Amino acid sequence: MLKASGIRKRYGQLQVLKGVDISVNKGEIVSIVGSSGAGKSTLLHILGTLDTPDAGDIFLNNSPLHNFKGKKLAGFRNHNIGFVFQFHHLLPEFSAIENVSIPGWIAGRNRTEVAAEAAKLLQLLGLQDRLDNKPQQLSGGEQQRVAVARALINKPSIVFADEPTGNLDSNNAKELHELFVRLRNEFQQTFLIVTHNEELAAMSDRELHMKDGIIVE
């Protein structure tokens, strides 16, 4: 589903990525692990089209992302890629169901249908009693589950998660790990995860180790 080759990225004099090749199959959970500064998050952001490589090719479902720009790229990203970050980035003035619905509304989908789907997702994630709560009324684990539901609202081909448990306690982190596995098992959802959490990495189908800007195993 996802295939990238020869990904390079430099910031000033610092060569962060030195020719990375990676592929991910549909329904896989793949974790990228490695020390800080290895280039993990930079790679994830480039694969997710949030940053551009200096060189290399990226294909998602055979679409050449490295050739997309502007509105075409933004539209493709909105419809095909979901994101979960360490910090949930929920909008504080909106309720849980509204936060989840926003990517669907941006995509131009029917507002009522999107809200109904958002409610179903939140119920699936155990938040059926939190639909109208704003982020400040939710626990850290609940906020991150809202962020996961938001990532799923447009039925993306793949979800990129950058240190998704980095801001959670061990119990909430374990629940989020189990949630990713359940979403993969029940819906064949694909995940590519950057993590320092060894337990989360161990629950993945594959672990890729990065060191000094390349994947070493």
N, C-alpha and C positions, 0 to 999 in steps of 0.2 A: 504493500500500500504506500509506504513512504520509502523513498530511496534518494540518498544524497551522496555525491562523490566529489572529492577534491575541494572540500570547503576550507577556505582560508580567510582569516580576518586579522587585520593589523590595526592597532590604535597607536598612532604616532610611531615610535620606535619599537613598540612592544608587539611581537607576533603572537597573538593569542591562540589562533587555530592554524595548524600547519599541514592541512590537507587531510581532512576527516572524511571517511567513508562510513555510511551507516544505512541500514535498512530495517524496517519494522513491518511485520505482517499484520493483517487484519485480525483483531481479537487478541493481540499480544499485549502483555504488560512488560515493558522494557525499562529498566532503571539504569541511569548513568551515575556512576559513583567516582569519587576521586577527591583529592585534597583541594582546599581553596586555591583558586588561581589556576586550576587545571584547564579551564575553558568550558566547563559544563554549562553554565547558564548562558554564556555567549552562544554556544552551539544551539541550545534550546530556542533562544530568541531568534536566531537566524532560520532555523527549521520552521518556526512558527510565523515567519515573515514579519516579525516585529523589528528586525534589524536586517541589513543586507550584507552578503559576503563580498569580499574583494574578488574571489574566484570560486568556481564550483557550480554544480548543477543540483537542483532540488526538484523532485517529482513527487506529487501527492495524487494518488489515483491516476497516474500517467499525465497529469497536468504539469507543465513546466513552470513552477513558481518563480524561478529565477528570471523568467521573461515577463512576468506580470508587474504592472506599475499602477500607481494612482487608484482610481475608483475600481478598476478591474481587480486589483490585488485586494483592496479593502473588502469588496463584495465577496470574493472567493474565501477570504479569511473568515468573514462573518458566518458564511454558510457551512464551512467545512472544518473549522478548527475551533476547539474550545480551550480555554486557559484557566488554570488554577495556580495562584501564586502563594507565597508564604504569608503575605498579608492579604486579606480577603478583598480589599478594595471595593467594599459595598458602599453605595451612596447613602449617606446617613439620613437624608430627607425622605427616602422611599422605604416602603414596607418590604418584607421578604419576598412576597409574591411579585411586587413591582420590580425589585432588583433582578429577579430571575427572568422576568418578562422582557426587560429592556433590549437584549440582543435580538429577540424575535420581532420587537416593534421596529428596531433599526432596519431589519431585513425587509420591512414592508408587509409583514404578515398580519392577518386579521387580529385585532387587539383582543377581542373576546376569546377567540380560539387559543391564542398564545397564553392568556391568563389561565385558561382551563388546563392547558398542558403544564404550566408552571405549578398550579395547585397539585396536579398529579405527581409531578416530580418531587415536590416538597413532602407530599404524603409518603412517597416511596422511601424518602430519606429520613422518615420519622419526625417530620416537622409539621404535621397536619394541624397542630394547635398553635403554630407560630406564623401563620400566613400573613397576618396583619401587623406583626411586630416589626418595629424598626431595628436596625442593627444594634443600637445601644441597649436594646431590651433583650438581646440574645447573648448566650455564653459564647466563648471563643470557638468551641467545637460546633455549635449551632451556626455561627456565622460562616465557618468554613464549609459546612454542608450546604448552606445557601449558595455559596460561591461555586460549589460543585454542580448544583442544580442549574445555575446560570450558565455554566460551561456546556451543559447538555441540552439546553432548550432548543437549539437549532439542529439537533441530531447530527453532531459533527462526525466526520470520519475518524478524527483522532483528537485526544485531549492531551495537551502539554501541561505538565505540572512541575513547577519550579519550587523545590523545598516545601511541599504542601503541608508537611507536619512540623515545620521549623518553629512555628509560633504556638504549638499545642502541647499540653501536658501529655504524659505517656498514655493515659487512658483514652483521651480523645484521639491521639495519634493512632493507637491500635484500632479504634473504631473506623477511622478514615481508611486505614490500610484494608480492612475487611470490606469496606464499602467499595473500594476500587475493584477488588476481586469479585464481589457480587455483581457489579455492573458489567464486568467482563463476562462472567459466566452466564448471566441472564440475557444480556443484550449484545454480546460480542463487541463491547466497546473497547477501543484500542487506546492504550495509555503509553506515553513516553514521559518518564519521571526523572528529574534530577533530585538526588537526595543524599544527605549524610546519614540518614537513619538506616542502620544495618538491618533492622527488623523488616522495614518496608522493602528494602532491596532484596532481602531473602524471599519475600513473598512474590516477587516478580518471576516471570517466565525466564528472563535473561538479565544478567548484569553486565553492563559494559563499563570498563574501567578506563578513565581518562587520566593522562599524565602529560604535562608540558605541551598541551595543545593537540594531542593525538589520542586515538583510542588504542590502548595497548593490549587489550584482550576482551 
